[in-house]
Amino acid sequence: GGSGSASTIKQVKLERESELRIEVGNDAPLRLRLLNGTAEIFGTELPPEIWLNFPPRLKFAVFTWYGATIEMDGATETDYTADETPMVSYVNVHAVLDGRRSRAKASSPDDSVSSQGPRVIVVGPTDSGKSTLSRMLLSWAAKQGWKPTFVDLDIGQGSITIPGCIAATPIEMPIDPVEGIPLEMPLVYFYGHATPSNNVELYKVLVKELAGMIERQFTGNAESRASGMVINTMGWIEGVGYDLLLHAIRTFKANVVLVLGQEKLCSMLKDVLKSEPKVDVVKLQRSGGVVSRNAKVRQKARSYRIREYFYGLSNDLSPHSNIANFSDLFVYRVGGGPQAPRSALPIGAEPAADPTRVVPVNINRDLLHLVLAVSFAKEPDEIISSNVAGFIYVTDIDIQRKKITYLAPSAGELPSKYLIMGSLTWLET
Ligand code: ADP
């Protein structure tokens, strides 16, 4: 606005156990600070009096246990106060987990069962607040000095890295309300699609790889082991989605299943898991503050996420445009390889492509605007079992000169010449 515009500063007084729910406007960031009292954003305490900058479109709540006054500067899409929240039930879950972590820490590290802290998995439909609850549990644990491992299996709206991936990272400090999960060195596996139905088998294989890797890390690290994990999942809970949930619960040996706002899912899981030793299935109320996002909004969020990877949350990163020869890079995709011709099969048989076969791809215009993962694999047959170093974005393919131009987070040579493609595209805007 011009110099004559009215002040947009506003103060909000919050009573104990209430929250201020905010959707930042589409065009401008919002400044906010804690004037007095104590308050937290999704489990992370606000510093007193310091202005924080929230980027456009961010949706969040400032919650107070004992009362607080908040000051806001800027336009919001919505902001309102709510005194009915499920926070007490959430913090009670945290207290139980905390007790289990302490017991695990006190046990002999040689006892691989009792020295294992809680393995919590959060399940529920889309927009039930799964990521938010995961975040609170992690931040509350980190505040008490634990180093829980955050595992994000949500390939659509994950919070560790770009979409199309499953990933894990240790959380050593309460999660920053603006910056989110720190991006230093997460363990990332590239699936390459935003929905698991593209290749269910591959999704399962990658979940297994990730779980195996964390299991190995826990073996050598008593602190991480006692802190346990918090696993966020996809909102797909019907049919194959339900099978994948069960697969994740079993593969990660989860022993606490938190079900958000879904009676039916909760009773189904209770029923099938009752025969399994010591799995607690707990139903929790969904927060009325969780904002629903339609397919278009989700698609947009995916695109912002990719943009954020290359350019940073507030355009604070400068990615590099690099040029390579076709012959310097090897691109692969997984599954859906060339099939045997129908004529070569017995009558009635359907041609089946091995869903986890690694297939070399010729570099051509089809790669334009694709996001490719840079694999840590040393050989093509290690591609599925290897995590990825990062991502590149293909901005030009010159067939004549056999040159590929791509955007990478930094200049210089890629950590590996093996690239993985999926169906993940991005249009830089
Ligand atoms: P899910 O992981 O189940 O899809 P999320 O936890 O991502 O759901 O929540 C959906 C959106 O709602 C997110 O943008 C989140 O920040 C927002 N949100 C969650 N809880 C609240 C709340 N209490 N007040 C305001 N916004 C919230």
Boltz pocket constraint, residues with backbone or C-beta under 6 A from the ligand:
constraints:
  - pocket:
      binder: B
      contacts: [[A, 19], [A, 20], [A, 21], [A, 22], [A, 58], [A, 59], [A, 60], [A, 61], [A, 124], [A, 125], [A, 126], [A, 127], [A, 128], [A, 129], [A, 130], [A, 131], [A, 132], [A, 133], [A, 157], [A, 233], [A, 235], [A, 287], [A, 288], [A, 289], [A, 290], [A, 291], [A, 292]]
      max_distance: 6.0
